[in-house]
Amino acid sequence: MYPDDAASPVNTDGGSGPDGAGDFPANNDSSCISVKSLWKVFGKNSDKALSAEYEGKDKTDILAELGCVVALQDVSFDVGRGETFVVMGLSGSGKSTLVRCLIRLIEPTSGQIFIDDQDILEYDDAQLTEIRRKKVAMVFQHYGLLPHRRVIDNAAWGLELRGVDQTSRYAQTQEVLDLVGLTGWEQAYPRELSGGMQQRVGLARALAVDPDILLMDEPFSGLDPLIRRNMQDELIRLQRELHKTIVFITHDLDEALKIGDRIAI
Protein backbone atom coordinates (compact mmCIF):
# COMPACT_ATOMS: atom_id res chain seq x y z
CA MET A 1 0.00 0.00 0.00
CA TYR A 2 1.30 3.45 -0.89
CA PRO A 3 1.55 5.91 1.97
CA ASP A 4 -0.09 8.83 0.14
CA ASP A 5 -3.15 6.68 -0.54
CA ALA A 6 -3.58 5.21 2.92
CA ALA A 7 -7.15 4.84 4.03
CA SER A 8 -8.32 7.51 6.44
CA PRO A 9 -11.48 7.74 8.59
CA VAL A 10 -14.31 6.45 6.44
CA ASN A 11 -17.15 8.49 5.01
CA THR A 12 -20.35 6.56 4.33
CA ASP A 13 -22.97 7.54 1.81
CA GLY A 14 -26.07 5.79 0.60
CA GLY A 15 -25.64 4.15 -2.80
CA SER A 16 -28.47 3.62 -5.21
CA GLY A 17 -28.33 0.00 -4.09
CA PRO A 18 -30.52 -2.88 -5.18
CA ASP A 19 -33.09 -2.15 -2.49
CA GLY A 20 -32.75 1.63 -2.21
CA ALA A 21 -30.41 3.94 -0.40
CA GLY A 22 -30.41 5.02 3.19
CA ASP A 23 -31.93 1.88 4.71
CA PHE A 24 -28.91 1.42 7.00
CA PRO A 25 -27.76 4.27 9.23
CA ALA A 26 -24.03 4.75 9.73
CA ASN A 27 -24.34 3.66 13.37
CA ASN A 28 -27.13 1.40 14.57
CA ASP A 29 -28.01 -1.10 17.23
CA SER A 30 -28.13 -3.97 14.73
CA SER A 31 -24.50 -3.67 13.61
CA CYS A 32 -23.00 -6.98 12.60
CA ILE A 33 -19.50 -5.53 12.14
CA SER A 34 -18.10 -2.55 14.00
CA VAL A 35 -14.61 -1.22 13.30
CA LYS A 36 -13.13 1.33 15.68
CA SER A 37 -9.93 3.36 15.19
CA LEU A 38 -8.26 0.70 13.06
CA TRP A 39 -4.64 1.19 12.05
CA LYS A 40 -2.33 -0.95 9.96
CA VAL A 41 1.27 0.16 9.68
CA PHE A 42 3.74 -2.01 7.80
CA GLY A 43 7.35 -1.97 8.98
CA LYS A 44 9.60 -2.86 11.90
CA ASN A 45 8.86 0.37 13.76
CA SER A 46 5.09 0.22 13.39
CA ASP A 47 4.45 0.74 17.11
CA LYS A 48 6.64 3.84 17.14
CA ALA A 49 4.68 5.24 14.18
CA LEU A 50 1.60 5.29 16.43
CA SER A 51 3.36 6.97 19.36
CA ALA A 52 2.65 10.52 20.49
CA GLU A 53 5.95 11.60 18.91
CA TYR A 54 4.50 10.97 15.45
CA GLU A 55 0.92 12.01 16.11
CA GLY A 56 -0.30 14.29 13.36
CA LYS A 57 2.72 13.66 11.15
CA ASP A 58 2.24 13.13 7.44
CA LYS A 59 2.42 9.57 6.17
CA THR A 60 5.25 10.56 3.84
CA ASP A 61 7.28 11.80 6.82
CA ILE A 62 6.63 8.56 8.71
CA LEU A 63 7.86 6.58 5.70
CA ALA A 64 10.98 8.72 5.38
CA GLU A 65 11.87 8.71 9.08
CA LEU A 66 10.83 5.20 10.15
CA GLY A 67 10.59 3.24 6.92
CA CYS A 68 6.97 2.40 7.77
CA VAL A 69 4.01 2.44 5.40
CA VAL A 70 0.68 3.58 6.87
CA ALA A 71 -1.92 1.48 5.05
CA LEU A 72 -4.92 2.12 7.31
CA GLN A 73 -5.21 5.29 9.37
CA ASP A 74 -7.78 5.52 12.16
CA VAL A 75 -10.57 3.78 10.21
CA SER A 76 -14.00 3.45 11.87
CA PHE A 77 -17.32 2.25 10.48
CA ASP A 78 -20.30 0.00 11.23
CA VAL A 79 -21.97 -2.53 8.94
CA GLY A 80 -25.62 -3.33 9.56
CA ARG A 81 -26.88 -6.90 9.65
CA GLY A 82 -27.98 -7.93 6.16
CA GLU A 83 -26.39 -4.86 4.59
CA THR A 84 -24.22 -4.75 1.46
CA PHE A 85 -21.50 -2.32 2.52
CA VAL A 86 -19.18 -1.24 -0.29
CA VAL A 87 -15.65 0.05 0.31
CA MET A 88 -14.45 1.99 -2.73
CA GLY A 89 -11.08 3.53 -3.47
CA LEU A 90 -8.19 3.74 -5.88
CA SER A 91 -5.59 1.01 -6.26
CA GLY A 92 -3.17 1.16 -3.35
CA SER A 93 -5.62 2.92 -1.04
CA GLY A 94 -5.74 0.09 1.53
CA LYS A 95 -9.00 -1.62 0.54
CA SER A 96 -7.63 -5.16 0.37
CA THR A 97 -5.63 -4.61 3.55
CA LEU A 98 -8.82 -3.49 5.28
CA VAL A 99 -10.93 -6.48 4.27
CA ARG A 100 -8.16 -8.89 5.27
CA CYS A 101 -7.84 -7.18 8.64
CA LEU A 102 -11.55 -7.84 9.24
CA ILE A 103 -10.80 -11.55 9.56
CA ARG A 104 -7.15 -11.15 10.64
CA LEU A 105 -5.58 -12.58 7.52
CA ILE A 106 -3.52 -9.44 8.04
CA GLU A 107 -2.99 -8.47 11.67
CA PRO A 108 -3.97 -4.86 12.48
CA THR A 109 -1.46 -2.69 14.30
CA SER A 110 -4.10 -1.27 16.63
CA GLY A 111 -7.83 -0.71 16.98
CA GLN A 112 -10.86 -2.90 17.51
CA ILE A 113 -12.94 -5.12 15.21
CA PHE A 114 -16.24 -6.30 16.64
CA ILE A 115 -18.21 -9.10 15.00
CA ASP A 116 -21.50 -9.67 16.79
CA ASP A 117 -20.19 -7.58 19.71
CA GLN A 118 -17.05 -9.71 20.11
CA ASP A 119 -13.65 -8.08 19.55
CA ILE A 120 -11.89 -10.58 17.30
CA LEU A 121 -8.52 -8.97 17.99
CA GLU A 122 -8.74 -10.68 21.37
CA TYR A 123 -9.41 -14.10 19.83
CA ASP A 124 -6.87 -16.91 20.09
CA ASP A 125 -6.04 -19.19 17.14
CA ALA A 126 -8.79 -21.68 17.95
CA GLN A 127 -11.45 -18.95 18.11
CA LEU A 128 -10.20 -17.43 14.86
CA THR A 129 -10.36 -20.80 13.12
CA GLU A 130 -13.90 -21.30 14.36
CA ILE A 131 -15.17 -17.94 13.11
CA ARG A 132 -13.45 -18.38 9.73
CA ARG A 133 -15.02 -21.80 9.28
CA LYS A 134 -18.54 -20.97 10.39
CA LYS A 135 -19.35 -17.26 10.52
CA VAL A 136 -17.26 -15.44 7.91
CA ALA A 137 -16.31 -16.46 4.36
CA MET A 138 -14.22 -14.66 1.77
CA VAL A 139 -14.40 -14.40 -2.01
CA PHE A 140 -11.10 -13.44 -3.62
CA GLN A 141 -10.34 -11.49 -6.77
CA HIS A 142 -8.24 -14.31 -8.23
CA TYR A 143 -10.65 -17.14 -7.38
CA GLY A 144 -8.25 -19.17 -5.21
CA LEU A 145 -9.50 -22.49 -6.60
CA LEU A 146 -7.54 -25.72 -6.21
CA PRO A 147 -6.66 -26.75 -9.79
CA HIS A 148 -6.55 -30.50 -9.11
CA ARG A 149 -10.04 -30.56 -7.56
CA ARG A 150 -13.32 -30.71 -9.42
CA VAL A 151 -15.91 -27.97 -9.07
CA ILE A 152 -17.96 -29.75 -6.43
CA ASP A 153 -14.90 -30.51 -4.32
CA ASN A 154 -13.66 -26.93 -4.57
CA ALA A 155 -17.06 -25.64 -3.52
CA ALA A 156 -17.28 -28.18 -0.69
CA TRP A 157 -13.80 -27.39 0.66
CA GLY A 158 -15.00 -25.43 3.68
CA LEU A 159 -17.40 -28.17 4.67
CA GLU A 160 -14.64 -30.75 4.29
CA LEU A 161 -12.44 -28.73 6.65
CA ARG A 162 -15.30 -28.80 9.14
CA GLY A 163 -15.32 -32.59 9.01
CA VAL A 164 -18.71 -32.92 7.30
CA ASP A 165 -19.09 -36.37 5.73
CA GLN A 166 -18.97 -36.61 1.94
CA THR A 167 -22.64 -37.43 1.38
CA SER A 168 -23.83 -34.50 3.48
CA ARG A 169 -21.35 -31.99 2.11
CA TYR A 170 -22.08 -32.96 -1.51
CA ALA A 171 -25.81 -32.56 -0.91
CA GLN A 172 -25.32 -29.17 0.72
CA THR A 173 -22.87 -28.03 -1.94
CA GLN A 174 -25.13 -29.13 -4.78
CA GLU A 175 -27.84 -26.80 -3.52
CA VAL A 176 -25.42 -23.88 -3.64
CA LEU A 177 -24.07 -24.82 -7.08
CA ASP A 178 -27.64 -24.83 -8.35
CA LEU A 179 -28.19 -21.45 -6.72
CA VAL A 180 -25.21 -19.82 -8.49
CA GLY A 181 -25.99 -21.37 -11.87
CA LEU A 182 -23.40 -24.16 -12.02
CA THR A 183 -25.74 -27.13 -12.38
CA GLY A 184 -24.09 -29.65 -14.68
CA TRP A 185 -20.54 -28.44 -14.06
CA GLU A 186 -19.94 -30.35 -10.82
CA GLN A 187 -17.30 -32.68 -12.29
CA ALA A 188 -15.41 -30.06 -14.30
CA TYR A 189 -11.95 -28.80 -13.35
CA PRO A 190 -11.23 -25.07 -12.92
CA ARG A 191 -9.15 -25.00 -16.12
CA GLU A 192 -12.25 -25.99 -18.07
CA LEU A 193 -14.24 -22.98 -16.86
CA SER A 194 -14.42 -19.35 -17.96
CA GLY A 195 -13.37 -16.61 -15.55
CA GLY A 196 -16.98 -15.87 -14.68
CA MET A 197 -17.70 -19.52 -13.97
CA GLN A 198 -14.59 -19.84 -11.81
CA GLN A 199 -15.75 -16.86 -9.78
CA ARG A 200 -19.14 -18.55 -9.37
CA VAL A 201 -17.28 -21.54 -7.89
CA GLY A 202 -15.51 -19.18 -5.48
CA LEU A 203 -18.85 -17.69 -4.50
CA ALA A 204 -20.38 -21.16 -4.09
CA ARG A 205 -17.46 -22.20 -1.86
CA ALA A 206 -18.14 -19.20 0.37
CA LEU A 207 -21.90 -19.78 0.48
CA ALA A 208 -21.68 -23.54 1.07
CA VAL A 209 -20.68 -23.06 4.70
CA ASP A 210 -23.72 -20.77 5.18
CA PRO A 211 -21.76 -17.87 6.71
CA ASP A 212 -23.40 -14.84 8.25
CA ILE A 213 -20.81 -12.54 6.67
CA LEU A 214 -19.31 -12.44 3.15
CA LEU A 215 -16.10 -10.51 2.54
CA MET A 216 -15.63 -9.89 -1.19
CA ASP A 217 -12.31 -8.44 -2.37
CA GLU A 218 -12.84 -7.01 -5.88
CA PRO A 219 -14.35 -10.34 -6.97
CA PHE A 220 -15.44 -9.16 -10.42
CA SER A 221 -12.59 -6.83 -11.38
CA GLY A 222 -10.78 -9.39 -13.55
CA LEU A 223 -13.83 -10.23 -15.66
CA ASP A 224 -14.79 -8.76 -19.01
CA PRO A 225 -17.52 -6.07 -18.85
CA LEU A 226 -20.47 -8.26 -19.90
CA ILE A 227 -19.63 -11.10 -17.51
CA ARG A 228 -18.94 -8.55 -14.79
CA ARG A 229 -22.41 -7.04 -15.15
CA ASN A 230 -23.93 -10.52 -15.11
CA MET A 231 -22.09 -11.37 -11.88
CA GLN A 232 -23.22 -8.10 -10.30
CA ASP A 233 -26.82 -8.97 -11.16
CA GLU A 234 -26.27 -12.48 -9.79
CA LEU A 235 -24.96 -11.14 -6.49
CA ILE A 236 -27.94 -8.79 -6.15
CA ARG A 237 -30.31 -11.69 -6.82
CA LEU A 238 -28.58 -13.93 -4.29
CA GLN A 239 -28.56 -11.19 -1.66
CA ARG A 240 -32.31 -10.73 -2.02
CA GLU A 241 -32.71 -14.43 -1.26
CA LEU A 242 -30.03 -14.95 1.38
CA HIS A 243 -29.77 -11.60 3.23
CA LYS A 244 -26.09 -11.97 4.12
CA THR A 245 -23.98 -9.21 5.61
CA ILE A 246 -21.58 -8.29 2.80
CA VAL A 247 -18.45 -6.15 2.75
CA PHE A 248 -17.68 -5.60 -0.93
CA ILE A 249 -14.41 -4.06 -2.14
CA THR A 250 -14.23 -2.25 -5.48
CA HIS A 251 -12.48 0.59 -7.29
CA ASP A 252 -15.41 1.03 -9.70
CA LEU A 253 -17.98 3.73 -8.86
CA ASP A 254 -20.71 2.28 -11.11
CA GLU A 255 -20.32 -1.10 -9.43
CA ALA A 256 -20.43 0.48 -5.99
CA LEU A 257 -23.61 2.40 -6.79
CA LYS A 258 -25.26 -0.67 -8.29
CA ILE A 259 -24.48 -3.11 -5.49
CA GLY A 260 -24.14 -1.14 -2.30
CA ASP A 261 -26.69 -0.13 0.31
CA ARG A 262 -24.00 2.24 1.61
CA ILE A 263 -20.59 3.22 0.27
CA ALA A 264 -17.42 4.02 2.22
CA ILE A 265 -14.81 6.06 0.35
C-alpha positions in Angstrom: 0.0 0.0 0.0 1.3 3.4 -0.9 1.6 5.9 2.0 -0.1 8.8 0.1 -3.2 6.7 -0.5 -3.6 5.2 2.9 -7.1 4.8 4.0 -8.3 7.5 6.4 -11.5 7.7 8.6 -14.3 6.4 6.4 -17.2 8.5 5.0 -20.3 6.6 4.3 -23.0 7.5 1.8 -26.1 5.8 0.6 -25.6 4.2 -2.8 -28.5 3.6 -5.2 -28.3 0.0 -4.1 -30.5 -2.9 -5.2 -33.1 -2.1 -2.5 -32.7 1.6 -2.2 -30.4 3.9 -0.4 -30.4 5.0 3.2 -31.9 1.9 4.7 -28.9 1.4 7.0 -27.8 4.3 9.2 -24.0 4.7 9.7 -24.3 3.7 13.4 -27.1 1.4 14.6 -28.0 -1.1 17.2 -28.1 -4.0 14.7 -24.5 -3.7 13.6 -23.0 -7.0 12.6 -19.5 -5.5 12.1 -18.1 -2.5 14.0 -14.6 -1.2 13.3 -13.1 1.3 15.7 -9.9 3.4 15.2 -8.3 0.7 13.1 -4.6 1.2 12.0 -2.3 -0.9 10.0 1.3 0.2 9.7 3.7 -2.0 7.8 7.4 -2.0 9.0 9.6 -2.9 11.9 8.9 0.4 13.8 5.1 0.2 13.4 4.5 0.7 17.1 6.6 3.8 17.1 4.7 5.2 14.2 1.6 5.3 16.4 3.4 7.0 19.4 2.7 10.5 20.5 5.9 11.6 18.9 4.5 11.0 15.5 0.9 12.0 16.1 -0.3 14.3 13.4 2.7 13.7 11.1 2.2 13.1 7.4 2.4 9.6 6.2 5.3 10.6 3.8 7.3 11.8 6.8 6.6 8.6 8.7 7.9 6.6 5.7 11.0 8.7 5.4 11.9 8.7 9.1 10.8 5.2 10.1 10.6 3.2 6.9 7.0 2.4 7.8 4.0 2.4 5.4 0.7 3.6 6.9 -1.9 1.5 5.0 -4.9 2.1 7.3 -5.2 5.3 9.4 -7.8 5.5 12.2 -10.6 3.8 10.2 -14.0 3.5 11.9 -17.3 2.3 10.5 -20.3 0.0 11.2 -22.0 -2.5 8.9 -25.6 -3.3 9.6 -26.9 -6.9 9.7 -28.0 -7.9 6.2 -26.4 -4.9 4.6 -24.2 -4.7 1.5 -21.5 -2.3 2.5 -19.2 -1.2 -0.3 -15.6 0.0 0.3 -14.5 2.0 -2.7 -11.1 3.5 -3.5 -8.2 3.7 -5.9 -5.6 1.0 -6.3 -3.2 1.2 -3.3 -5.6 2.9 -1.0 -5.7 0.1 1.5 -9.0 -1.6 0.5 -7.6 -5.2 0.4 -5.6 -4.6 3.5 -8.8 -3.5 5.3 -10.9 -6.5 4.3 -8.2 -8.9 5.3 -7.8 -7.2 8.6 -11.5 -7.8 9.2 -10.8 -11.6 9.6 -7.1 -11.2 10.6 -5.6 -12.6 7.5 -3.5 -9.4 8.0 -3.0 -8.5 11.7 -4.0 -4.9 12.5 -1.5 -2.7 14.3 -4.1 -1.3 16.6 -7.8 -0.7 17.0 -10.9 -2.9 17.5 -12.9 -5.1 15.2 -16.2 -6.3 16.6 -18.2 -9.1 15.0 -21.5 -9.7 16.8 -20.2 -7.6 19.7 -17.0 -9.7 20.1 -13.7 -8.1 19.6 -11.9 -10.6 17.3 -8.5 -9.0 18.0 -8.7 -10.7 21.4 -9.4 -14.1 19.8 -6.9 -16.9 20.1 -6.0 -19.2 17.1 -8.8 -21.7 17.9 -11.4 -19.0 18.1 -10.2 -17.4 14.9 -10.4 -20.8 13.1 -13.9 -21.3 14.4 -15.2 -17.9 13.1 -13.4 -18.4 9.7 -15.0 -21.8 9.3 -18.5 -21.0 10.4 -19.4 -17.3 10.5 -17.3 -15.4 7.9 -16.3 -16.5 4.4 -14.2 -14.7 1.8 -14.4 -14.4 -2.0 -11.1 -13.4 -3.6 -10.3 -11.5 -6.8 -8.2 -14.3 -8.2 -10.7 -17.1 -7.4 -8.2 -19.2 -5.2 -9.5 -22.5 -6.6 -7.5 -25.7 -6.2 -6.7 -26.7 -9.8 -6.6 -30.5 -9.1 -10.0 -30.6 -7.6 -13.3 -30.7 -9.4 -15.9 -28.0 -9.1 -18.0 -29.8 -6.4 -14.9 -30.5 -4.3 -13.7 -26.9 -4.6 -17.1 -25.6 -3.5 -17.3 -28.2 -0.7 -13.8 -27.4 0.7 -15.0 -25.4 3.7 -17.4 -28.2 4.7 -14.6 -30.7 4.3 -12.4 -28.7 6.6 -15.3 -28.8 9.1 -15.3 -32.6 9.0 -18.7 -32.9 7.3 -19.1 -36.4 5.7 -19.0 -36.6 1.9 -22.6 -37.4 1.4 -23.8 -34.5 3.5 -21.3 -32.0 2.1 -22.1 -33.0 -1.5 -25.8 -32.6 -0.9 -25.3 -29.2 0.7 -22.9 -28.0 -1.9 -25.1 -29.1 -4.8 -27.8 -26.8 -3.5 -25.4 -23.9 -3.6 -24.1 -24.8 -7.1 -27.6 -24.8 -8.3 -28.2 -21.5 -6.7 -25.2 -19.8 -8.5 -26.0 -21.4 -11.9 -23.4 -24.2 -12.0 -25.7 -27.1 -12.4 -24.1 -29.7 -14.7 -20.5 -28.4 -14.1 -19.9 -30.3 -10.8 -17.3 -32.7 -12.3 -15.4 -30.1 -14.3 -12.0 -28.8 -13.3 -11.2 -25.1 -12.9 -9.1 -25.0 -16.1 -12.3 -26.0 -18.1 -14.2 -23.0 -16.9 -14.4 -19.4 -18.0 -13.4 -16.6 -15.6 -17.0 -15.9 -14.7 -17.7 -19.5 -14.0 -14.6 -19.8 -11.8 -15.8 -16.9 -9.8 -19.1 -18.6 -9.4 -17.3 -21.5 -7.9 -15.5 -19.2 -5.5 -18.9 -17.7 -4.5 -20.4 -21.2 -4.1 -17.5 -22.2 -1.9 -18.1 -19.2 0.4 -21.9 -19.8 0.5 -21.7 -23.5 1.1 -20.7 -23.1 4.7 -23.7 -20.8 5.2 -21.8 -17.9 6.7 -23.4 -14.8 8.3 -20.8 -12.5 6.7 -19.3 -12.4 3.2 -16.1 -10.5 2.5 -15.6 -9.9 -1.2 -12.3 -8.4 -2.4 -12.8 -7.0 -5.9 -14.4 -10.3 -7.0 -15.4 -9.2 -10.4 -12.6 -6.8 -11.4 -10.8 -9.4 -13.5 -13.8 -10.2 -15.7 -14.8 -8.8 -19.0 -17.5 -6.1 -18.9 -20.5 -8.3 -19.9 -19.6 -11.1 -17.5 -18.9 -8.6 -14.8 -22.4 -7.0 -15.1 -23.9 -10.5 -15.1 -22.1 -11.4 -11.9 -23.2 -8.1 -10.3 -26.8 -9.0 -11.2 -26.3 -12.5 -9.8 -25.0 -11.1 -6.5 -27.9 -8.8 -6.1 -30.3 -11.7 -6.8 -28.6 -13.9 -4.3 -28.6 -11.2 -1.7 -32.3 -10.7 -2.0 -32.7 -14.4 -1.3 -30.0 -14.9 1.4 -29.8 -11.6 3.2 -26.1 -12.0 4.1 -24.0 -9.2 5.6 -21.6 -8.3 2.8 -18.4 -6.1 2.7 -17.7 -5.6 -0.9 -14.4 -4.1 -2.1 -14.2 -2.3 -5.5 -12.5 0.6 -7.3 -15.4 1.0 -9.7 -18.0 3.7 -8.9 -20.7 2.3 -11.1 -20.3 -1.1 -9.4 -20.4 0.5 -6.0 -23.6 2.4 -6.8 -25.3 -0.7 -8.3 -24.5 -3.1 -5.5 -24.1 -1.1 -2.3 -26.7 -0.1 0.3 -24.0 2.2 1.6 -20.6 3.2 0.3 -17.4 4.0 2.2 -14.8 6.1 0.4 
